[in-house]
Amino acid sequence: MAKKKKKEHRKLKNSVTFNKKKLKNAILSALYEEPGKVVNYKQISSWLGVKDSEGRHLINVVLEELKDDEYLEQISRGRYRLKAKTGTICGVVELQRQGFAYVNSDEVDRPILVSAHNLNNAMDGDKVRVHLYARRKKHDLEGEVTEIVERAKTIFVGTVQMSRNFAFLLPAGKVGFDIFIAKENLNGAKDGQKAIAEITEWPPKARSPFGKITEVLGDTGNNDAEMHAILAEFELPHKFPEKVDLVAEKIPFEIPEEEYKKRRDFREVTTFTIDPADAKDFDDALSLQKLENGNWEVGVHIADVTHYVTPNSIMEDEAQSRATSVYLVDRVVPMLPERLSNGVCSLRPNEDKLCFSAVFELTEEGKVVKQWFGKTVIHSNKRFAYEDAQEIIETGKGELAEEVLKLNDLAKKLRSQRFKNGSIAFERVEIKFNIDENGKPLSVYFKEAKESNQLIEEFMLLANKKVAEFIGKTNGRKKPKTFVYRIHDKPDPDKLESFNSFISRFGYGIQLQSVKTISSSMNNLLDHVKGKKEQNVVETLAIRTMAKAAYSTRNIGHYGLAFDHYTHFTSPIRRYPDMMVHRLLEKYLEDGRSASEQKYEDLCRHSSDMETRAANAERASIKYKQVEFMQDHVGEVYPGVISGITDWGIYVELENKIEGMIPIRELDDDFYIFDEKNYALVGRHKHKKYQLGDEITIQILRTNLEKKQLDFKLADNKEPKDSES
């Protein structure tokens, strides 16, 4: 066992980056050899040869997470043992469009293939127990679902299909079944309407589950019905309960006189907001004044939401449940009712507002020499749109030009230092639609971050970082108090190597020797691909090599930003974790005791989950509008770039950033094989190759709004390259 552990450690060490996924797998693999053994982080560190404090800290975090996920049991403080091993493993179902599924588990090093026949009514996202079959091929793991441990969802949105005496709900998304609805459970739904159904039972021999319609959303094709259907698909609400709205209406705009006396007063200091032109919820404002010693005082003023939303209140429960505002292509579904989000809490111009502020004294070089955190009252002098602030930056003229230009100068210095320290410069272009009053997309345009966006970003990053350091950095061995961090794990080494292999065909490469060389060479790469045809493909793949950021009480730092401590403090109107951070910071500023780690860890997990759902809903709404926009362009020919390769087809991105797919059945000149390693489809007989990043000309074949699907076919392309050339 010792030899195997050393070998495993060498493999990890050679891959440069210890990340959580690799560590979990290494720890479980070692413990499966001695299932009854009780271990602590020191023993694990010794097995894997980890001597640095960062690596040991990560092992501690991983052991806690394996306990939370019920792979390990805690025998006593800091001592763990593998839960009894059976012939099965636990994992999460990832359903494929062809009907089979992969089950992903930390207990094994690759996904387990489960045929449609062996899913035994398991659905996408379900936590299941899988019996592993003996391996038939070296690299394949196959199995059968033996138990559904936890259903991911029981509520589905879809289209009603009526028969004479019953109906089916045809669910949206990756769902391998229809839901049978008895006539008495239709709740007024009519044929072709969008509706929400709840599964009530799934008899063992039945091909479909039984359910009932809980809400009718409206007619298929109606914009509101379709947007509400997207929200329902990801189990996100589209309206507030009436009682929540009633409570919100009673919250006063007026600030009591005694509240002013409790706070630091910034009303006489020049203060302003910079936000998107269509924004109404202004979370943050900046103030600036020159100090007598020649330094600059910058105030980052954040709406004091927790002053109005108190623990154990109906408003708190609603905010906690939603955890985030949702930004669809044509609307915002706020975390807090409009009276709070756009009114009472919003830092609107020419109104006194309550804030929780981070105030910094900076030198001309942008170095922070002093900081202060606390409750304030502000009075914003001006509300800028990003475009207004950008015009001031570019022309040097306009209202409050001196303050805007000075803040921009300081922001550029902060930004430069951040990149020197290893921060990675991911800047994706956003696709936007001009939409008419009925929600129909009229045109497509792109939104790029300019200096005005970066100005705000840098001061928000500074506030988030400094708040996290204030709580998380402690002297000596003293354990920090429980806090909510925004964490970002190191990238998966295998994905990095695969990515490096792919970009080499464009003449690029990243240095994998250390964390620092990865980030600096990644920045060079992102800079070099700007404006090139392969830009979007390279940027998309680069992002896929990265781990997903999440919320946790267990700090492992933020890899992408190269910060050892980072949190979310600056957007409490639209994010629940920021509300948690405000509460904890206020408590600790008053020397309060450390809060319950488990309580806040559970809330962090919920917030991370809701953030993922909201992002998926936003992507689905954009995809819907892309397909809707292209309905008027069927038959037209466009140039594009291959943006994805799968065994079911070729994804192609057009110049307007809209993406569709050439189904593999449309490639009828040969039998094509998916070369996963080289991101290519290769013809078995003629050796034609279609590879990621290739330029290609397509014709719009068909649109399917119901499935949010855009199908292309090959137009008059040049011959694709021969795979042997």
GUVO-70532 format. One record per residue (C-alpha): residue in one letter; x, y, z. Coordinates in steps of 0.25 Angstrom, whole numbers, padded with zeros to 4 digits, always signed. Layout:
BEGIN
aXYZ;...
***
This chain:
BEGIN
m+0000+0000+0000;a+0011+0010+0003;k+0017+0008-0011;k+0004+0010-0017;k+0002+0023-0009;k+0015+0028-0013;k+0012+0025-0028;e-0001+0032-0026;h+0006+0044-0020;r+0016+0045-0031;k+0005+0045-0041;l-0002+0056-0033;k+0011+0064-0031;n+0015+0063-0046;s+0002+0069-0050;v+0006+0082-0043;t-0008+0085-0037;f-0014+0078-0025;n-0029+0080-0027;k-0040+0075-0019;k-0045+0065-0029;k-0032+0058-0030;l-0029+0058-0015;k-0043+0052-0012;n-0040+0041-0022;a-0026+0038-0016;i-0031+0038-0002;l-0043+0029-0005;s-0034+0019-0013;a-0024+0018-0002;l-0035+0016+0009;y-0042+0005+0000;e-0030-0003+0002;e-0032-0003+0017;p-0047+0000+0019;g-0046-0001+0035;k-0034+0009+0036;v-0036+0022+0044;v-0028+0033+0039;n-0026+0048+0041;y-0020+0059+0032;k-0006+0057+0036;q-0006+0042+0032;i-0012+0046+0019;s-0002+0057+0017;s+0009+0047+0020;w+0004+0036+0010;l+0003+0046-0001;g+0016+0053+0003;v+0009+0067+0005;k+0018+0076+0014;d+0013+0090+0010;s+0002+0097+0019;e-0006+0100+0007;g-0007+0085+0003;r-0010+0080+0017;h-0021+0091+0018;l-0027+0085+0005;i-0027+0071+0011;n-0034+0076+0023;v-0045+0082+0014;v-0046+0070+0006;l-0048+0061+0018;e-0059+0070+0023;e-0066+0069+0009;l-0065+0054+0008;k-0071+0053+0022;d-0082+0063+0017;d-0084+0054+0005;e-0085+0042+0014;y-0073+0035+0008;l-0066+0036+0021;e-0071+0035+0036;q-0065+0044+0047;i-0060+0035+0058;s-0055+0047+0067;r-0050+0061+0064;g-0041+0061+0052;r-0042+0045+0051;y-0049+0038+0040;r-0052+0025+0034;l-0058+0020+0021;k-0073+0016+0022;a-0075+0001+0020;k-0071-0002+0006;t-0081-0011-0002;g-0081-0016-0016;t-0087-0002-0020;i-0084+0012-0022;c-0092+0025-0020;g-0092+0036-0031;v-0101+0046-0039;v-0108+0042-0052;e-0104+0050-0064;l-0115+0046-0075;q-0110+0047-0089;r-0120+0051-0101;q-0119+0036-0106;g-0125+0031-0094;f-0114+0024-0087;a-0107+0031-0075;y-0093+0033-0068;v-0092+0033-0053;n-0082+0042-0047;s-0076+0038-0034;d-0064+0042-0026;e-0062+0028-0022;v-0056+0024-0036;d-0047+0031-0046;r-0057+0031-0058;p-0072+0032-0061;i-0080+0019-0060;l-0088+0016-0073;v-0102+0011-0070;s-0111+0007-0081;a-0125+0012-0082;h-0131-0002-0079;n-0122-0002-0066;l-0126+0012-0061;n-0138+0007-0054;n-0146+0020-0054;a-0134+0028-0050;m-0135+0043-0055;d-0124+0053-0059;g-0118+0059-0046;d-0123+0047-0037;k-0113+0042-0026;v-0113+0027-0028;r-0106+0014-0024;v-0100+0007-0035;h-0095-0008-0036;l-0083-0008-0044;y-0081-0019-0054;a-0068-0026-0057;r-0060-0018-0067;r-0061-0023-0081;k-0051-0013-0086;k-0039-0007-0080;h-0045+0007-0079;d-0060+0005-0078;l-0068+0004-0065;e-0082-0001-0066;g-0093-0003-0056;e-0108-0003-0052;v-0116+0006-0043;t-0120-0002-0031;e-0126+0009-0023;i-0130+0024-0024;v-0124+0030-0012;e-0130+0044-0014;r-0138+0050-0026;a-0133+0062-0032;k-0147+0067-0035;t-0161+0063-0035;i-0167+0075-0042;f-0166+0077-0057;v-0170+0087-0068;g-0174+0083-0081;t-0185+0083-0092;v-0199+0077-0090;q-0203+0066-0100;m-0217+0062-0099;s-0224+0049-0102;r-0239+0046-0101;n-0239+0042-0086;f-0225+0045-0081;a-0213+0054-0085;f-0198+0054-0084;l-0188+0065-0080;l-0176+0065-0090;p-0165+0070-0081;a-0155+0080-0086;g-0140+0077-0085;k-0132+0064-0083;v-0144+0055-0078;g-0145+0041-0083;f-0160+0040-0081;d-0174+0046-0082;i-0183+0048-0070;f-0197+0042-0070;i-0208+0051-0065;a-0222+0046-0062;k-0233+0055-0067;e-0237+0059-0053;n-0223+0064-0050;l-0222+0073-0062;n-0225+0086-0054;g-0232+0093-0066;a-0220+0090-0075;k-0223+0090-0090;d-0216+0083-0102;g-0203+0089-0106;q-0201+0098-0093;k-0189+0100-0085;a-0191+0095-0071;i-0184+0090-0058;a-0187+0075-0053;e-0183+0068-0041;i-0180+0053-0041;t-0189+0047-0030;e-0185+0032-0033;w-0177+0023-0042;p-0182+0009-0041;p-0170-0002-0043;k-0176-0007-0056;a-0181+0006-0062;r-0173+0012-0074;s-0177+0026-0070;p-0179+0033-0056;f-0193+0038-0052;g-0194+0052-0048;k-0204+0064-0047;i-0204+0078-0053;t-0200+0088-0042;e-0200+0101-0051;v-0204+0105-0065;l-0194+0115-0070;g-0201+0119-0083;d-0200+0116-0098;t-0188+0110-0105;g-0181+0122-0113;n-0186+0133-0103;n-0173+0140-0098;d-0177+0141-0084;a-0182+0126-0083;e-0169+0122-0090;m-0160+0130-0080;h-0168+0125-0068;a-0166+0111-0074;i-0151+0112-0074;l-0151+0117-0059;a-0160+0105-0055;e-0151+0095-0063;f-0140+0099-0053;e-0149+0100-0041;l-0148+0115-0040;p-0160+0124-0036;h-0166+0134-0046;k-0174+0142-0035;f-0174+0145-0020;p-0184+0140-0011;e-0195+0150-0008;k-0191+0151+0007;v-0177+0154+0003;d-0181+0166-0005;l-0191+0171+0006;v-0179+0171+0016;a-0170+0178+0006;e-0180+0189+0004;k-0180+0192+0019;i-0165+0195+0019;p-0163+0210+0020;f-0154+0218+0011;e-0152+0229+0022;i-0139+0227+0030;p-0142+0229+0045;e-0134+0241+0051;e-0127+0232+0062;e-0122+0223+0051;y-0113+0234+0045;k-0107+0236+0059;k-0102+0221+0059;r-0095+0222+0046;r-0083+0229+0039;d-0088+0240+0030;f-0083+0241+0016;r-0094+0250+0011;e-0085+0262+0008;v-0074+0253+0001;t-0076+0252-0014;t-0082+0239-0017;f-0088+0232-0030;t-0093+0219-0036;i-0089+0213-0049;d-0098+0202-0054;p-0104+0196-0067;a-0113+0206-0074;d-0126+0198-0071;a-0122+0195-0057;k-0132+0199-0045;d-0125+0191-0034;f-0113+0199-0030;d-0105+0191-0020;d-0092+0199-0020;a-0087+0213-0020;l-0073+0219-0020;s-0069+0232-0012;l-0055+0239-0014;q-0048+0250-0006;k-0034+0254-0005;l-0028+0254+0009;e-0018+0264+0015;n-0006+0255+0013;g-0008+0254-0002;n-0014+0240-0001;w-0028+0237-0007;e-0040+0231+0002;v-0049+0222-0007;g-0062+0218-0001;v-0069+0205-0006;h-0083+0207-0001;i-0092+0195-0002;a-0107+0195+0001;d-0110+0191+0015;v-0120+0180+0012;t-0119+0173+0025;h-0124+0185+0032;y-0138+0183+0025;v-0138+0168+0024;t-0136+0162+0038;p-0134+0148+0042;n-0146+0138+0044;s-0155+0148+0036;i-0164+0144+0024;m-0155+0153+0015;e-0142+0146+0020;d-0148+0132+0017;e-0152+0136+0003;a-0138+0142+0000;q-0131+0130+0006;s-0139+0120-0002;r-0137+0128-0015;a-0122+0131-0012;t-0120+0139-0024;s-0127+0148-0035;v-0129+0142-0048;y-0125+0149-0061;l-0133+0144-0073;v-0131+0150-0087;d-0143+0159-0085;r-0145+0161-0070;v-0140+0160-0056;v-0146+0151-0046;p-0141+0158-0033;m-0137+0151-0020;l-0145+0162-0013;p-0158+0169-0016;e-0157+0181-0025;r-0160+0191-0014;l-0148+0186-0007;s-0139+0183-0019;n-0142+0195-0027;g-0147+0205-0016;v-0144+0204-0002;c-0130+0198-0003;s-0126+0203-0017;l-0115+0214-0016;r-0123+0223-0025;p-0118+0237-0027;n-0122+0249-0018;e-0127+0241-0007;d-0121+0237+0006;k-0118+0222+0007;l-0113+0213+0018;c-0100+0205+0014;f-0090+0195+0019;s-0077+0201+0014;a-0062+0197+0012;v-0054+0210+0012;f-0039+0210+0008;e-0028+0220+0008;l-0020+0218-0005;t-0007+0224-0009;e-0005+0230-0023;e+0001+0216-0027;g-0012+0209-0023;k-0006+0203-0010;v-0016+0201+0001;v-0010+0207+0014;k-0022+0207+0023;q-0036+0201+0023;w-0049+0202+0031;f-0062+0194+0031;g-0075+0199+0036;k-0090+0204+0035;t-0091+0217+0028;v-0101+0227+0022;i-0099+0232+0008;h-0105+0242-0002;s-0102+0239-0017;n-0099+0251-0025;k-0101+0244-0039;r-0105+0231-0046;f-0096+0228-0058;a-0099+0217-0068;y-0086+0210-0072;e-0087+0217-0086;d-0087+0231-0079;a-0075+0228-0070;q-0068+0222-0082;e-0070+0235-0090;i-0064+0243-0078;i-0052+0233-0078;e-0050+0234-0093;t-0052+0250-0094;g-0048+0254-0080;k-0060+0263-0080;g-0074+0263-0073;e-0080+0264-0059;l-0071+0258-0048;a-0060+0256-0058;e-0049+0258-0048;e-0054+0248-0039;v-0057+0238-0050;l-0043+0239-0056;k-0036+0238-0043;l-0044+0225-0039;n-0041+0220-0053;d-0026+0223-0051;l-0026+0216-0037;a-0034+0204-0043;k-0024+0202-0054;k-0013+0201-0044;l-0020+0191-0036;r-0023+0183-0048;s-0009+0183-0053;q-0004+0178-0039;r-0015+0167-0039;f-0010+0162-0052;k+0004+0162-0047;n+0000+0154-0036;g-0006+0143-0045;s-0020+0147-0047;i-0026+0141-0060;a-0032+0151-0070;f-0045+0143-0075;e-0054+0154-0082;r-0065+0147-0090;v-0073+0155-0100;e-0088+0155-0096;i-0099+0153-0106;k-0111+0162-0105;f-0124+0164-0113;n-0132+0176-0116;i-0147+0171-0113;d-0160+0177-0117;e-0172+0179-0107;n-0176+0164-0110;g-0163+0158-0106;k-0159+0155-0121;p-0144+0157-0124;l-0142+0167-0135;s-0126+0168-0135;v-0114+0162-0128;y-0103+0171-0122;f-0091+0168-0113;k-0087+0174-0100;e-0072+0176-0097;a-0066+0180-0084;k-0059+0194-0085;e-0051+0202-0075;s-0064+0207-0068;n-0068+0193-0065;q-0053+0190-0061;l-0053+0202-0051;i-0065+0197-0044;e-0060+0182-0044;e-0047+0186-0038;f-0053+0193-0026;m-0063+0182-0024;l-0052+0172-0024;l-0043+0180-0014;a-0055+0181-0004;n-0058+0166-0006;k-0044+0162-0004;k-0041+0172+0008;v-0054+0167+0015;a-0050+0153+0014;e-0036+0155+0019;f-0041+0163+0031;i-0048+0151+0036;g-0040+0140+0030;k-0026+0144+0033;t-0022+0141+0047;n-0009+0142+0055;g-0002+0129+0057;r-0010+0116+0059;k-0023+0123+0063;k-0034+0117+0055;p-0042+0128+0048;k-0057+0130+0051;t-0067+0124+0042;f-0069+0132+0030;v-0075+0131+0016;y-0064+0130+0005;r-0065+0130-0010;i-0055+0119-0014;h-0049+0114-0027;d-0041+0101-0028;k-0029+0099-0036;p-0031+0093-0050;d-0032+0079-0053;p-0018+0075-0058;d-0023+0065-0068;k-0032+0075-0075;l-0020+0085-0075;e-0012+0075-0083;s-0023+0072-0092;f-0025+0087-0094;n-0010+0089-0097;s-0010+0078-0107;f-0022+0084-0115;i-0017+0099-0115;s-0003+0094-0120;r-0010+0092-0134;f-0011+0107-0134;g+0003+0109-0130;y+0000+0113-0116;g+0003+0106-0102;i+0003+0109-0087;q+0014+0106-0077;l+0009+0095-0067;q+0021+0095-0058;s+0015+0103-0047;v+0002+0110-0042;k+0009+0124-0046;t+0013+0119-0060;i+0000+0114-0063;s-0007+0127-0060;s+0003+0136-0067;s+0004+0127-0079;m-0012+0126-0080;n-0012+0141-0079;n-0003+0142-0091;l-0011+0132-0099;l-0024+0140-0096;d-0017+0152-0101;h-0012+0146-0114;v-0025+0140-0118;k-0032+0153-0117;g-0039+0156-0131;k-0034+0143-0137;k-0044+0133-0143;e-0041+0123-0132;q-0043+0133-0121;n-0057+0128-0116;v-0053+0113-0117;v-0040+0115-0109;e-0047+0124-0099;t-0058+0114-0097;l-0049+0102-0095;a-0040+0110-0086;i-0052+0113-0077;r-0056+0098-0077;t-0042+0094-0072;m-0045+0103-0060;a-0052+0098-0047;k-0066+0105-0044;a-0066+0115-0033;a-0075+0113-0021;y-0078+0117-0007;s-0072+0110+0005;t-0068+0113+0019;r-0056+0105+0016;n-0046+0114+0010;i-0037+0109-0001;g-0035+0122-0008;h-0039+0127-0022;y-0030+0122-0032;g-0035+0130-0044;l-0033+0143-0037;a-0020+0138-0030;f-0026+0143-0016;d-0024+0135-0003;h-0036+0140+0003;y-0049+0145-0005;t-0063+0146-0002;h-0076+0153-0008;f-0079+0166+0000;t-0083+0175-0011;s-0097+0170-0016;p-0107+0167-0005;i-0119+0172-0013;r-0117+0161-0023;r-0109+0150-0015;y-0112+0143-0002;p-0097+0140+0001;d-0094+0155+0002;m-0105+0156+0012;m-0099+0145+0020;v-0085+0152+0019;h-0092+0165+0024;r-0098+0159+0036;l-0085+0151+0040;l-0076+0164+0038;e-0086+0172+0046;k-0086+0161+0057;y-0070+0160+0057;l-0068+0175+0057;e-0076+0175+0070;d-0067+0164+0076;g-0078+0153+0074;r-0074+0138+0076;s-0072+0130+0063;a-0085+0125+0056;s-0089+0111+0054;e-0080+0105+0042;q-0090+0094+0039;k-0101+0104+0038;y-0094+0113+0028;e-0088+0102+0020;d-0102+0096+0017;l-0106+0111+0013;c-0094+0112+0004;r-0097+0099-0003;h-0111+0103-0005;s-0106+0117-0010;s-0097+0110-0020;d-0108+0101-0025;m-0117+0112-0027;e-0106+0120-0034;t-0104+0108-0044;r-0119+0107-0047;a-0120+0122-0049;a-0108+0122-0059;n-0115+0110-0066;a-0128+0117-0067;e-0121+0129-0073;r-0114+0121-0084;a-0127+0114-0087;s-0134+0127-0089;i-0123+0132-0098;k-0123+0119-0106;y-0138+0120-0108;k-0137+0135-0113;q-0126+0130-0123;v-0135+0119-0129;e-0146+0129-0129;f-0138+0139-0136;m-0133+0129-0147;q-0147+0124-0150;d-0147+0135-0161;h-0134+0131-0167;v-0136+0116-0170;g-0129+0113-0183;e-0119+0124-0182;v-0104+0121-0183;y-0094+0126-0173;p-0079+0124-0170;g-0076+0119-0156;v-0066+0112-0147;i-0067+0098-0141;s-0069+0101-0126;g-0072+0087-0121;i-0070+0072-0126;t-0078+0061-0120;d-0082+0047-0125;w-0096+0052-0129;g-0092+0064-0137;i-0083+0076-0140;y-0086+0089-0132;v-0084+0102-0141;e-0083+0116-0136;l-0087+0127-0146;e-0081+0141-0147;n-0093+0146-0138;k-0089+0136-0127;i-0102+0128-0130;e-0099+0113-0129;g-0106+0101-0135;m-0102+0087-0139;i-0100+0079-0151;p-0106+0065-0147;i-0097+0054-0150;r-0108+0048-0159;e-0106+0060-0168;l-0092+0055-0171;d-0096+0044-0180;d-0084+0043-0189;d-0077+0034-0179;f-0077+0027-0165;y-0071+0037-0156;i-0064+0033-0143;f-0063+0042-0131;d-0048+0045-0127;e-0050+0050-0113;k-0035+0053-0110;n-0034+0061-0123;y-0047+0068-0123;a-0050+0063-0136;l-0060+0054-0145;v-0052+0045-0155;g-0058+0038-0167;r-0055+0023-0166;h-0053+0021-0181;k-0050+0034-0187;h-0043+0040-0175;k-0049+0053-0176;k-0047+0061-0163;y-0056+0071-0156;q-0048+0077-0144;l-0051+0088-0133;g-0047+0102-0138;d-0049+0098-0153;e-0055+0109-0162;i-0068+0103-0169;t-0080+0108-0177;i-0094+0104-0172;q-0108+0105-0177;i-0119+0107-0166;l-0127+0094-0167;r-0138+0095-0157;t-0142+0102-0144;n-0149+0095-0132;l-0154+0105-0122;e-0160+0094-0113;k-0146+0088-0111;k-0138+0101-0113;q-0131+0094-0124;l-0124+0100-0137;d-0120+0090-0147;f-0110+0093-0158;k-0106+0085-0170;l-0093+0086-0178;a-0093+0096-0190;d-0083+0097-0201;n-0071+0096-0192;k-0056+0094-0197;e-0052+0079-0195;p-0049+0077-0180;k-0035+0072-0178;d-0031+0058-0179;s-0028+0052-0165;e-0015+0046-0171;s-0010+0059-0177;
***
